[in-house]
Amino acid sequence: MNYQLIAYISPMLVAGTISVILMAYAAANHRNSVHLKIFVFIMTSLSIWSFGYALELYSSDLSTSLLLAKFEYIGIMSLPVSWLAFALYYGDTGEKVTRRNIALLSIVPLIELVICWTNYNHLFYKSVEIGTGVLSPIKPSYGPAFWLNIFYSYALIFAGIYFFLKKAVELGRTYARQGIVLAVGVVAPIAGNIIYLSNLSPLPEGYDITPVLFVFTGLVLLWLIFSHGFLDITPIACGSIFKNIEDGIVIIDNKGKIINFNEAGRKFISPKKIGDSIGGILPSDILEGKKTGEIKRRRRYYDVRVSQIFDRKNRLLGEVVILRDITGRKKAEERVNQLNDTLRLINKIMRHDILNDLQIANGSLELYTEGKSKTFIEKAMQRINRSIKLIEMMRNFESMVSSGKELKEYSVRKVVEDVVKDYDVKFDIKGDCTIMADEAFRSVIDNIVRNAIVHGGTDKIDITMESREDECEIRIADYGKGIPDEIKKRIFDESFRHGKTGGTGLGLYIVKKTVERYGGSIHVEDNEPRGAVFVIKLKKGDI
């Protein structure tokens, strides 16, 4: 029995056996995982190479040894492509591992394999002889196609190591250690291959130590799988969650510098990048104190949660900032609040305007009982009909607001002309513009006009409407007693009253709240030579 021969062949058999064990384990326990199917293919390639080389060493016939060497290249040339695909999947860039891309990556190995088997024009082997002595591996003189294959294979293997280490580091210290160990396990056979090709090996001439070092790779894989759950889905799941979760995630170190983020987190911190300070984006009271809160950034609302990261010795490493976009919820809350404000406004309009109409109707009926003039009956009926119309308008308005309908276009002039028909003073109406409003806009004009007549004592009102870029300016000028400077800022307050003619104090408050709900503004100025001017600015509609 040639123990020396057995000593050299045994490492190849051990490497091949480990590959088969790992292949069977992965196939039996992880049938539905794409990245583990690739792992099975890697182990198959390694077993072909290892067992093929063991048989080549045992053979003493040149033609048989050369055939076995060509058989080994099926595993040798498929291995780099499989490794890169596996690393891409593990590195959470599996979308790049398509059939098309695998086919493109496999073009060179397939061509090389054909050249190897045919040795076309001696491109792969310039010459081949069989070794003499205890071992009899083939001793070829390689052609340019072989060196192209070496360069291409190394490029794919090192690319795979890069993607694998990059992802392992991203996942934290535990996975980073595993990544480094695996990288060493993969680099070791490459180092052995370089030693073999450089003829620097202390072993017998022609003995390729590359498959021997796959024993080391296999042992590394066994250790990672059974001690650290290397083939578990955890690293990939963590990466997938980090990448695809809708919440923004930003990781900062213990100095407040950004070290990582997902896509949603990137949008939140932009234009800041990795290495920049988180300062200026998150309030210090959230980062340093309560660790929770709500913030607004770029017209969006976020619920913020900050979790601290500690090492095994309970030393602070950094913090994870989780940002949940709650803009939809906040807008819904604003919508509810707006709806409640609108309904309260409707209630006040109903009470204020209808009360005024009923008071006028009551006064007209009293005058009718004294003088029996039909004019007073007509005026009372006019005010009663106006109240009925107002109730109908507010009912429609309430229905519209409750249903969530948006503002629509109104011609200001048409609304003004409809309002002034109810009053006996002189009106001068000029211009027109289209605004975005709803049924309550009539009450805005009516309240200002009525205040000018009842409280200002005017006998003439000028109303002008003018379009200015994206807004419409409405000026309602009277010639009454005017508004004192000391109360100009208070006349829009709820329940504010002034003078003997002061009413409920709701009219101008209703005006202001309605205009603000439209996204507009209102203020009062002095008129010349006397009186007041109410200036309303509203968003212009599409004409």
C-alpha positions, 0 to 999 in steps of 0.5 A: 500500500502506497501510504505516501500516495494516500497522504496526498490524495486524502485531502482531496477526498476530505474536501470533496466529502465536506462539499457533498455534506454541505450540499446535502445539508443545504438541499435538505433544509433550505429547499425554497431559498434561492441563495441556498440553491446557489450555495448547493451549486457552489458545493457541487462545483467544489466536489467535482474539482476535489474528487476529479483531482483525487482521481487524476492523482491516482491515475498514471495514464496521460490520456486518462489524467488529461480527461479527468483534468478537463472534467475538473474544469467543469467545476473550476470554471462554474465556481467563480460565477456561482460564488459571485451570485451567492455573494450578491444574494447575501449582500441584498443585491439579488435583483442583479442575479437574473438569468440574463446576467448569469448567462452573460457572466457565464459566456467567458467560462463556457467558451473557455470550457470548450477551448479546454476540452478541444484545446483548439489551436493549443490555446489552453494547453501548449503541451502536456506531460504526466508526472513521474514518481509517487504522484503522477499529475499532469504537468501542462504548459499553459496557453493564453486561454488558460491565463484569461480564465485565471484573470476572469475567475479571480476578478469574479471571486474578489468581487464576490468577497467585496459584496459579501464583506460590504453586507456583513459589515453593514449588518454589524459586528457579529456578521462582520466577523463571520464575513472576515472569516469566510473571506479568509476561507475563500482567499486561502485556496486562491493563495494556494493557486497562485503558489501552484502557478508560480512553482513556489510550492514545497510539495512534489512538482505538479501537485496543485495545493488549491483543492487541498486548501478547500479543506480549510474552506470547507471547515470554515463553512462547517463552523459558520453553519453549525456554530453561527447559523450562516445559512439562516435567513437572518442576515438577508432578512435584516438587509431586506427589512432595512432596505424595504421597510416604509419607515425611515431608518437612520443610524448615527454613532455616539458622536451624532454622525450619520453612518447608515440609512435606508431609502426612506431615511435618505429622503428625510436627511437629504441633502446630508450624507454619511459622515455628516452630523445629524444636528439641525435635522432632529431636535436635541430634546429628542436625541438627548432626552425623551427619545420620542416626539413628532416633528415636521420636515418638508411639509411632512409629519413624522413620529420619531423613536430613538433607540440606543445601541450598546456593546456587550460591555454596555458602552454606547455605540450609537443610536437608531432613529426610526421615522414613521411618516404620519402625514396622512394621520395629521392631515386627517386630524386637521380635516376633522378639526377643520370640519368641526370649526366649519360646523361651529361657523355654520351654527354661528352664521345661522344664529347671527344672520337669522336673528338679524332677519327675524329682528328686522321682520319683527320690527316691520310687523310692529310698524305694520300694526301701527300704520297698516302699510303694505311696504312693511309686510313686504319687508318682513316677508323679504327677511323671512324668505331670506332666512329660509334661503340662508338655512337652505344654503347652510344645509347644502354647505354643511353637506358639502363640507361633511362630504369632503368636497373641495372649494369651487369657483365663484364669480365675486360680482355675481355674489355681490350683485345677489347680496346688494339686492337686499339693501336700499343704499347706493352701490357702485360695483366695479370689476370682477374676478373668480375665486375659490370658495363655497356657499359661505362666501355670500355671508362674508359679503353680506356681513360686511355690507350690513355692518357698513349700513347698520353700524357705520351709518353709510348711505353709499358703498363702493365694491371693487374687484381686481385680479392680481397674479394668483389672487383676487383683491376685493375692496368694500369701501363705505362712507360712514363714521369709520372704525377707530384705530384703537379697535381695528385689530379687535373688530374680528374677535369673537363677541367683540362689540362697540358702540350703541349699535353693537350687535352680537359680535359674531358678524366680522368674526364669521367673516374672518374665519370663513376667509381664513378657511379659504386660505385668504386674508382680511384687514380694514383700512381708513377710507378717504374722506371718511368711512372704512375699507375692508380689503379681502384677498383670496386665491384666484380660480381658473377663469 
